[in-house]
Amino acid sequence: MRCEIIKGNCEEYLKQAPAEIFDLTFLDPPFNQGKDYNSYNDKMPPSEYWEWMQRVCKLIYDHTSAGGAIYFMQREKNTQSVLDCLHKTGWNFQNLIIWQKKTSAVPIKKGFGKHYQIIAYFTKGKKPRVFNKLRINPPRLVTEKYERKTGMFVTDVWDDIRELTSGYFAGQEPFRTPGGQRLHKQQSPVQLLLRIILSSSKIGDLIFDPFAGTGTTLVVAKQLMRNAVGIEIDESYVNLIKQRLSMLRASDNILRYRVDYLFTRNLDEIWLVECKQKKSAIENQKSVIKRYIRKGEEKSQFMQYRIFDRSKQKKD
Ligand SMILES: C[S@@+](CC[C@H](N)C(=O)[O-])C[C@H]1O[C@@H](n2cnc3c(N)ncnc32)[C@H](O)[C@@H]1O
């Protein structure tokens, strides 16, 4: 399996690597909002920024397999520009995903507080080459009368993945300086990349991250047995990624999320794990579930996991 981090400018890299063909790209560029990056000016004139994004999206398009996918993440205020950028560079629209934040909304003076980020999912050609319909089983809402028997399909609103913001809420996953500050202000959660890679790729596919940051895409792709290439301009982040890939931290281990997708029909095909790992993932999850579900329902929920047999699930 290939898992490569390259130090450099993604645009230059794409121009010089004609043979690379990617099946899935996660595009999480700097958002041009004046964030404090080590080696990058995050405050360009908007027209310059969007021209740059168009050049990058076109180059990625040229390096993508037929039906291959791109997930372009941005601030909600830039939705129109993201959609225009992808349309203009040849991509076909599939979904506009709303990633709802768990922490409090960003207040604005006149208007509603901002509580989500967008992820535009497009493909090269009308039909995706791969799309795995994932099923999840979030805690039952008070409006839902019955326990779900086989979970539910993931929709285009993702409200079950928490962002890695500052403070105790972000937990162990964000890298920190010795003083406790987050090392990279835009580190994506492992859970987010897990959902994207599981949905839009198969084992052995090649995943691309042109703005690798802390290497979340690579660390998830590697565990899912996908090949991966990441480009990062900042040397200190490149070194961090190398270190992150060399020894898997507990907080980067995707196994604890496996039980969330247990009702997915082809889960064993798209996410290979050893039998004993499966067991420990379920054990792990029990403590998490306990916190969520109302007293008295725990037993039925655990029973549900135990009795569920994917081979008997009807094809959708
Ligand atoms: C929003 S962050 C990506 C965060 C990443 N998703 C993660 O999980 O850590 C964008 C990254 O792009 C890098 N960057 C900026 N310009 C670049 C360029 N031209 N080529 C490659 N990387 C670049 C920045 O240094 C920054 O780490």
The ligand as an SDF file (V2000), in Angstrom:
LIG
                    3D

 27 29  0  0  0  0  0  0  0  0999 V2000
   -7.3030   23.8000    6.0290 C   0  0  0  0  0  0  0  0  0  0  0  0
   -5.7320   23.1260    6.2210 S   0  0  0  0  0  0  0  0  0  0  0  0
   -5.9830   21.4120    5.9430 C   0  0  0  0  0  0  0  0  0  0  0  0
   -6.2450   20.6620    7.2190 C   0  0  0  0  0  0  0  0  0  0  0  0
   -6.3460   19.1620    7.0260 C   0  0  0  0  0  0  0  0  0  0  0  0
   -7.6110   18.7820    6.4310 N   0  0  0  0  0  0  0  0  0  0  0  0
   -6.1530   18.4230    8.3340 C   0  0  0  0  0  0  0  0  0  0  0  0
   -6.9270   17.4950    8.6470 O   0  0  0  0  0  0  0  0  0  0  0  0
   -5.2330   18.7470    9.0660 O   0  0  0  0  0  0  0  0  0  0  0  0
   -4.9050   23.6710    4.7860 C   0  0  0  0  0  0  0  0  0  0  0  0
   -3.4220   23.3140    4.7010 C   0  0  0  0  0  0  0  0  0  0  0  0
   -2.9500   23.6440    3.3860 O   0  0  0  0  0  0  0  0  0  0  0  0
   -1.5790   24.0370    3.4610 C   0  0  0  0  0  0  0  0  0  0  0  0
   -1.2840   24.7600    2.2160 N   0  0  0  0  0  0  0  0  0  0  0  0
   -1.5060   26.0540    1.9220 C   0  0  0  0  0  0  0  0  0  0  0  0
   -1.1560   26.3140    0.6480 N   0  0  0  0  0  0  0  0  0  0  0  0
   -0.7390   25.1570    0.1020 C   0  0  0  0  0  0  0  0  0  0  0  0
   -0.3100   24.7720   -1.2030 C   0  0  0  0  0  0  0  0  0  0  0  0
   -0.2180   25.6580   -2.1840 N   0  0  0  0  0  0  0  0  0  0  0  0
    0.0200   23.4860   -1.4200 N   0  0  0  0  0  0  0  0  0  0  0  0
   -0.0620   22.5680   -0.4160 C   0  0  0  0  0  0  0  0  0  0  0  0
   -0.4610   22.8720    0.8480 N   0  0  0  0  0  0  0  0  0  0  0  0
   -0.8130   24.1540    1.0930 C   0  0  0  0  0  0  0  0  0  0  0  0
   -1.5260   24.8460    4.7490 C   0  0  0  0  0  0  0  0  0  0  0  0
   -0.2040   24.8770    5.2610 O   0  0  0  0  0  0  0  0  0  0  0  0
   -2.5200   24.0750    5.6510 C   0  0  0  0  0  0  0  0  0  0  0  0
   -1.8360   23.1440    6.4660 O   0  0  0  0  0  0  0  0  0  0  0  0
  1  2  1  0
  2  3  1  0
  2 10  1  0
  3  4  1  0
  4  5  1  0
  5  6  1  0
  5  7  1  0
  7  8  2  0
  7  9  1  0
 10 11  1  0
 11 12  1  0
 11 26  1  0
 12 13  1  0
 13 14  1  0
 13 24  1  0
 14 15  1  0
 14 23  1  0
 15 16  2  0
 16 17  1  0
 17 18  1  0
 17 23  2  0
 18 19  1  0
 18 20  2  0
 20 21  1  0
 21 22  2  0
 22 23  1  0
 24 25  1  0
 24 26  1  0
 26 27  1  0
M  CHG  2   2   1   9  -1
M  END
$$$$
